[in-house]
Amino acid sequence: MRYGFTTGSCAAAAAKAAAYMLLTGKEKTKITIQTPKGIDYAAKICAIERTEKEVSCAVQKDGGDDPDITTGAFVFARVSYGENRLCPEKQESCIENAEIVIDGGEGVGRVTRPGLDQPVGNAAINHVPREMIKKEVAEVCKMADFTGTLLVEISVPGGEELASGTFNPRLGIVGGISILGTTGIVEPMSAQALLETIRVELNQHRALGEVNIAVSPGNYGLDFMQKTYGYNLDKSIKCSNFIGNTIDMAVECGFEKLLLTGHIGKLVKLSGGIMNTHSKEGDCRMELLATAAVQEEVSTEQVKEMLSCATTEEVLGILQKEGKMKAVMGRMMEKICFYLDKRGAGKIETECIVYSNEFGELAASPMAHELLREIMREQQGQE
């Protein structure tokens, strides 16, 4: 599959080209930068606008074969002259090398909450893209023997609309997308990108002073959690299928307790020690439920029927008719707790609530409801 280039790479390439045109007076329609991955990026430069004091140009984002929401967007860089910092006594420039000042413009988000890569108030241009921009522009300044100040403004027309389809609104980044990338390269369907997003959200909650964290695979049980417990599931960390990785990262971030809530269709896999619940990593849903049913003396005929079911909801219907729902779910929860505790390795307390669409709460670990109340109190105190 074909890899692409991050918004950070696009911003660095556009900024380098704009700086080159400003300092040399020559037009540039193609420029090459080196990504942190060590792969060269030969970017086409478009939408060039030049004056004596500033140059603006753009690079169109190519996400390769990754279904990135920003693919096709134009990342602009406007480079202009800034005022040199002067030493009060000598009234001369205090800098031997060029000073490069970076900010965001239209369509680039602004950070409003702590715990992110950039401090509150800064443009959401992460530190690696900032380093890339400075490195590439500094290279041009050195070539042109320029030691003054350059102002670099990165913008993405339409970025605010694009941001509505990203995690930015949840993270407190307003007004546009983030300029991202740690390697400069977009790898198709990269799980790492999602893991990095989960880590960012965990860091943000921890920066707000939270010591307990709620985690769920997604918003699948949003209505159930709101109606049953009065908890807005949207305030939890969305871990997708990466339950084990999320526990690891929660430990690294310094959380003391973690509450996992989710639908039985995913969380039943945990009772078999499967910590990545994607179907390609492992399934065994019916087999795990059937094993718990056998241990609770469900009849052989009913166990066979369970094994032929297509969904966990069908299995629950069988258990309900047999009067074994509570016992089997309790057995399943014991195994889930065993594997959650094993993954936490004594470094974090873990609790769990499992539910279904039709039958509501199926099972909860001993202190799950108390931990949920603690988390709700913590989050309400920050509103």
C-alpha positions as CSV (number, residue, x, y, z in Angstrom):
1,M,0.0,0.0,0.0
2,R,1.1,3.5,-0.7
3,Y,2.2,5.7,2.2
4,G,1.4,9.5,2.3
5,F,2.7,12.6,4.0
6,T,1.5,14.3,7.2
7,T,0.1,17.8,7.5
8,G,3.3,18.5,9.3
9,S,5.3,17.6,6.2
10,C,3.1,19.7,4.0
11,A,3.5,22.7,6.3
12,A,7.2,22.3,6.4
13,A,7.5,22.0,2.6
14,A,5.2,25.0,2.0
15,A,7.1,27.1,4.6
16,K,10.5,26.2,3.1
17,A,9.3,27.1,-0.4
18,A,7.7,30.4,0.7
19,A,10.9,31.3,2.6
20,Y,13.0,30.5,-0.4
21,M,10.9,32.7,-2.7
22,L,10.9,35.6,-0.2
23,L,14.7,35.6,0.4
24,T,15.8,34.9,-3.2
25,G,13.1,36.5,-5.2
26,K,12.9,33.4,-7.4
27,E,9.7,31.3,-7.9
28,K,9.7,27.7,-6.7
29,T,7.2,25.2,-7.9
30,K,8.8,22.1,-6.3
31,I,10.8,21.6,-3.2
32,T,12.2,18.7,-1.2
33,I,12.3,18.2,2.5
34,Q,13.5,15.3,4.6
35,T,11.0,13.8,7.0
36,P,11.9,12.6,10.5
37,K,11.5,9.1,9.1
38,G,14.4,9.8,6.8
39,I,12.3,9.7,3.7
40,D,12.5,12.6,1.3
41,Y,9.3,14.4,0.4
42,A,9.3,16.2,-3.0
43,A,6.3,18.4,-2.8
44,K,4.6,20.4,-5.6
45,I,4.1,24.0,-4.7
46,C,0.9,25.7,-5.8
47,A,-1.3,28.9,-5.1
48,I,1.8,31.1,-5.1
49,E,1.4,34.7,-4.2
50,R,4.4,37.0,-3.9
51,T,5.2,40.5,-2.8
52,E,8.5,42.1,-1.6
53,K,7.5,41.6,2.1
54,E,5.8,38.2,2.1
55,V,5.1,35.1,0.1
56,S,2.3,32.6,0.4
57,C,2.0,29.2,-1.1
58,A,0.4,25.8,-0.5
59,V,1.0,22.1,-0.7
60,Q,-1.9,19.7,-1.2
61,K,-2.1,16.9,1.4
62,D,-1.7,13.4,0.0
63,G,-2.5,10.8,2.6
64,G,-1.5,7.9,0.4
65,D,-3.8,4.9,0.8
66,D,-4.8,5.9,4.3
67,P,-8.4,7.2,4.5
68,D,-7.3,10.4,6.2
69,I,-9.9,13.1,6.5
70,T,-7.3,15.8,5.6
71,T,-6.3,14.2,2.3
72,G,-6.8,16.7,-0.5
73,A,-6.7,19.7,1.8
74,F,-4.4,22.5,1.0
75,V,-1.8,23.4,3.7
76,F,-0.7,27.0,3.2
77,A,2.4,28.8,4.6
78,R,2.7,32.5,4.6
79,V,6.3,33.8,5.3
80,S,6.9,37.4,6.0
81,Y,9.6,39.6,7.6
82,G,9.4,40.3,11.3
83,E,11.1,42.9,13.5
84,N,14.5,41.9,14.7
85,R,15.0,41.7,18.5
86,L,17.4,44.5,19.4
87,C,19.9,44.6,22.3
88,P,19.0,47.7,24.4
89,E,22.6,48.8,24.8
90,K,24.1,48.2,21.4
91,Q,20.9,48.6,19.4
92,E,21.8,45.7,17.2
93,S,20.4,42.3,16.5
94,C,20.8,39.9,19.4
95,I,20.7,36.8,17.2
96,E,23.4,35.4,15.0
97,N,21.1,33.0,13.3
98,A,17.7,33.7,11.9
99,E,14.7,33.8,14.3
100,I,11.7,31.8,13.0
101,V,8.3,32.5,14.7
102,I,5.5,30.0,13.9
103,D,1.8,30.5,14.4
104,G,-1.5,29.2,13.0
105,G,-4.0,31.0,10.8
106,E,-7.3,30.1,9.2
107,G,-8.4,26.5,9.7
108,V,-5.7,25.6,12.2
109,G,-7.0,24.9,15.6
110,R,-6.2,26.7,18.8
111,V,-5.5,24.9,22.1
112,T,-8.0,25.7,24.9
113,R,-7.4,22.9,27.4
114,P,-4.2,21.7,29.2
115,G,-2.5,18.3,28.7
116,L,-2.0,18.5,24.9
117,D,1.2,18.8,22.9
118,Q,1.1,22.6,22.9
119,P,0.2,24.9,25.8
120,V,-3.2,26.6,26.1
121,G,-3.4,29.5,23.6
122,N,-1.0,28.1,21.1
123,A,-1.9,27.1,17.6
124,A,-2.4,23.3,17.4
125,I,0.9,22.8,15.5
126,N,2.6,20.0,17.3
127,H,6.2,20.1,18.4
128,V,7.6,17.7,15.7
129,P,6.0,19.7,12.8
130,R,7.3,22.9,14.5
131,E,10.8,21.5,14.5
132,M,10.4,20.4,10.9
133,I,9.3,23.9,9.8
134,K,12.2,25.6,11.7
135,K,14.8,23.2,10.3
136,E,13.7,23.6,6.7
137,V,13.3,27.4,6.9
138,A,16.6,27.8,8.8
139,E,18.3,25.8,6.0
140,V,17.0,28.4,3.5
141,C,18.0,31.3,5.8
142,K,21.6,29.9,6.0
143,M,21.7,29.5,2.2
144,A,20.6,33.1,1.8
145,D,22.8,34.4,4.6
146,F,19.7,35.8,6.3
147,T,19.9,36.4,10.1
148,G,16.8,38.4,10.7
149,T,13.3,37.3,11.8
150,L,10.8,35.4,9.7
151,L,7.2,35.0,10.6
152,V,5.6,31.7,9.4
153,E,1.8,31.4,9.5
154,I,0.3,28.0,8.7
155,S,-3.3,27.8,7.5
156,V,-5.7,25.3,6.1
157,P,-8.8,26.7,4.3
158,G,-11.8,24.6,5.3
159,G,-9.9,23.3,8.3
160,E,-12.6,24.2,10.8
161,E,-15.2,22.1,8.9
162,L,-12.7,19.2,8.6
163,A,-12.0,19.3,12.3
164,S,-15.7,18.4,13.1
165,G,-14.8,14.9,11.9
166,T,-11.7,14.6,14.1
167,F,-11.1,14.3,17.8
168,N,-10.3,18.0,18.1
169,P,-13.7,19.1,19.6
170,R,-13.3,16.4,22.3
171,L,-9.8,17.6,23.0
172,G,-10.6,21.3,23.4
173,I,-8.9,22.3,20.1
174,V,-11.2,24.9,18.5
175,G,-11.3,26.6,15.1
176,G,-9.6,24.0,12.9
177,I,-7.5,20.9,12.5
178,S,-4.2,20.1,14.1
179,I,-0.9,20.1,12.2
180,L,0.4,16.7,13.2
181,G,3.0,14.0,12.5
182,T,5.8,12.4,14.4
183,T,7.5,10.7,11.4
184,G,6.3,12.9,8.6
185,I,4.8,9.8,7.0
186,V,1.3,8.6,6.9
187,E,1.2,4.8,7.0
188,P,-2.0,3.2,5.7
189,M,-4.5,2.3,8.3
190,S,-1.9,2.9,11.0
191,A,-3.0,1.6,14.4
192,Q,-0.3,3.8,15.9
193,A,-2.2,7.0,15.0
194,L,-5.2,5.8,17.0
195,L,-3.0,4.8,20.0
196,E,-1.4,8.2,20.0
197,T,-4.8,9.8,20.1
198,I,-5.8,7.6,23.1
199,R,-2.5,8.6,24.8
200,V,-3.2,12.3,24.2
201,E,-6.7,12.0,25.7
202,L,-5.3,10.2,28.8
203,N,-2.7,12.8,29.3
204,Q,-5.3,15.5,29.0
205,H,-7.5,14.0,31.7
206,R,-4.5,13.5,33.9
207,A,-3.4,17.1,33.4
208,L,-6.8,18.2,34.7
209,G,-6.0,16.4,38.0
210,E,-8.0,13.3,37.5
211,V,-6.7,10.1,39.1
212,N,-9.5,7.8,38.1
213,I,-10.4,7.3,34.4
214,A,-13.4,5.8,32.6
215,V,-12.7,3.8,29.4
216,S,-15.0,2.4,26.8
217,P,-14.5,0.9,23.3
218,G,-16.8,3.6,21.9
219,N,-20.2,5.4,22.2
220,Y,-22.2,2.2,21.5
221,G,-23.8,2.3,25.0
222,L,-24.2,6.0,25.2
223,D,-28.0,5.9,25.8
224,F,-27.8,3.0,28.3
225,M,-25.1,4.7,30.4
226,Q,-26.9,8.0,30.5
227,K,-30.3,6.5,31.4
228,T,-29.0,3.9,33.8
229,Y,-26.2,5.7,35.6
230,G,-26.6,9.3,34.5
231,Y,-23.1,9.2,33.0
232,N,-22.3,10.8,29.7
233,L,-20.2,8.1,28.0
234,D,-18.8,10.8,25.7
235,K,-16.6,11.9,28.7
236,S,-14.8,8.6,28.8
237,I,-11.7,7.6,26.9
238,K,-12.6,5.8,23.6
239,C,-10.1,3.0,23.4
240,S,-11.6,1.2,20.3
241,N,-10.3,-2.4,20.4
242,F,-7.0,-1.5,22.2
243,I,-8.1,-2.3,25.8
244,G,-4.7,-3.8,26.9
245,N,-2.7,-0.9,25.4
246,T,-5.0,1.6,27.1
247,I,-4.5,0.0,30.5
248,D,-0.7,0.2,29.9
249,M,-0.9,3.8,28.9
250,A,-3.2,4.7,31.9
251,V,-0.5,3.2,34.2
252,E,2.2,5.2,32.5
253,C,0.1,8.4,32.9
254,G,-0.2,7.8,36.6
255,F,-3.9,6.9,37.0
256,E,-4.8,5.0,40.1
257,K,-8.1,3.4,39.0
258,L,-9.7,2.5,35.7
259,L,-13.3,1.7,35.0
260,L,-14.0,-0.2,31.7
261,T,-17.6,-0.2,30.5
262,G,-18.8,-1.9,27.3
263,H,-21.1,-4.2,25.4
264,I,-20.8,-7.9,25.9
265,G,-20.0,-8.4,22.3
266,K,-16.6,-6.9,22.8
267,L,-15.9,-7.4,26.5
268,V,-16.7,-11.1,26.6
269,K,-13.4,-11.6,24.8
270,L,-11.6,-10.3,27.8
271,S,-12.7,-13.4,29.8
272,G,-10.4,-15.3,27.5
273,G,-7.5,-12.9,28.0
274,I,-8.0,-11.3,24.6
275,M,-6.8,-7.7,25.1
276,N,-7.2,-6.5,21.5
277,T,-10.9,-7.1,20.8
278,H,-10.7,-6.7,17.0
279,S,-12.1,-9.8,15.3
280,K,-8.9,-10.3,13.3
281,E,-7.0,-10.6,16.6
282,G,-9.3,-13.1,18.1
283,D,-13.0,-13.9,18.6
284,C,-14.2,-17.0,20.6
285,R,-17.2,-15.1,21.9
286,M,-19.6,-18.0,21.7
287,E,-16.9,-20.5,22.9
288,L,-16.2,-18.3,25.9
289,L,-19.9,-17.9,26.8
290,A,-20.4,-21.6,26.2
291,T,-17.6,-22.5,28.6
292,A,-19.0,-20.3,31.3
293,A,-22.4,-21.9,30.7
294,V,-21.0,-25.4,31.1
295,Q,-19.4,-24.4,34.4
296,E,-22.9,-23.2,35.5
297,E,-24.5,-26.5,34.5
298,V,-26.5,-25.2,31.5
299,S,-27.8,-28.2,29.6
300,T,-25.7,-29.7,26.8
301,E,-28.4,-29.0,24.2
302,Q,-28.6,-25.4,25.1
303,V,-24.8,-25.0,25.0
304,K,-24.8,-26.5,21.5
305,E,-27.5,-24.0,20.5
306,M,-25.3,-21.2,22.0
307,L,-22.4,-22.2,19.9
308,S,-24.4,-21.9,16.7
309,C,-25.6,-18.4,17.5
310,A,-24.4,-15.5,15.4
311,T,-24.6,-12.8,18.1
312,T,-24.1,-12.5,21.8
313,E,-27.6,-11.1,22.2
314,E,-28.9,-14.4,20.9
315,V,-26.9,-16.3,23.5
316,L,-28.3,-14.0,26.2
317,G,-31.8,-14.9,25.2
318,I,-31.0,-18.6,25.7
319,L,-29.5,-18.0,29.1
320,Q,-32.5,-15.9,30.1
321,K,-34.9,-18.7,29.2
322,E,-32.7,-21.2,31.2
323,G,-32.7,-18.9,34.2
324,K,-28.9,-18.9,34.1
325,M,-28.2,-15.3,33.0
326,K,-27.0,-14.0,36.3
327,A,-24.8,-17.0,37.1
328,V,-23.1,-17.2,33.7
329,M,-22.5,-13.4,33.6
330,G,-21.1,-13.5,37.1
331,R,-18.7,-16.3,36.0
332,M,-17.7,-14.3,33.0
333,M,-17.1,-11.2,35.0
334,E,-14.7,-13.1,37.4
335,K,-12.6,-14.1,34.4
336,I,-12.7,-10.5,33.0
337,C,-11.5,-9.1,36.3
338,F,-8.7,-11.7,36.5
339,Y,-7.3,-10.7,33.1
340,L,-7.8,-7.0,33.7
341,D,-5.9,-7.3,37.0
342,K,-3.2,-9.3,35.4
343,R,-2.7,-6.6,32.7
344,G,-2.6,-3.9,35.4
345,A,0.0,-5.9,37.3
346,G,-0.8,-4.3,40.6
347,K,-0.1,-0.8,39.3
348,I,-3.7,0.3,38.7
349,E,-7.0,-0.8,40.1
350,T,-9.5,-2.0,37.4
351,E,-13.2,-2.3,37.5
352,C,-15.7,-3.3,34.8
353,I,-19.4,-3.0,33.8
354,V,-20.8,-5.1,31.0
355,Y,-24.2,-4.5,29.4
356,S,-26.3,-5.4,26.4
357,N,-28.9,-3.5,24.4
358,E,-31.8,-5.8,25.3
359,F,-31.0,-6.9,28.8
360,G,-29.2,-3.8,30.3
361,E,-26.5,-4.3,32.9
362,L,-25.3,-7.9,32.8
363,A,-22.6,-7.9,35.4
364,A,-20.4,-5.5,37.3
365,S,-17.2,-6.0,39.3
366,P,-17.5,-5.5,43.1
367,M,-16.4,-1.8,43.2
368,A,-17.5,-0.7,39.7
369,H,-20.5,1.4,40.7
370,E,-18.6,3.1,43.4
371,L,-15.7,3.9,41.0
372,L,-18.2,5.3,38.5
373,R,-19.6,7.6,41.2
374,E,-16.0,8.8,42.0
375,I,-15.3,9.5,38.4
376,M,-18.6,11.4,38.0
377,R,-17.8,13.6,41.0
378,E,-14.3,14.3,39.7
379,Q,-15.5,15.3,36.3
380,Q,-18.4,17.4,37.7
381,G,-15.9,19.3,39.8
382,Q,-14.1,20.5,36.6
383,E,-17.3,21.9,34.9
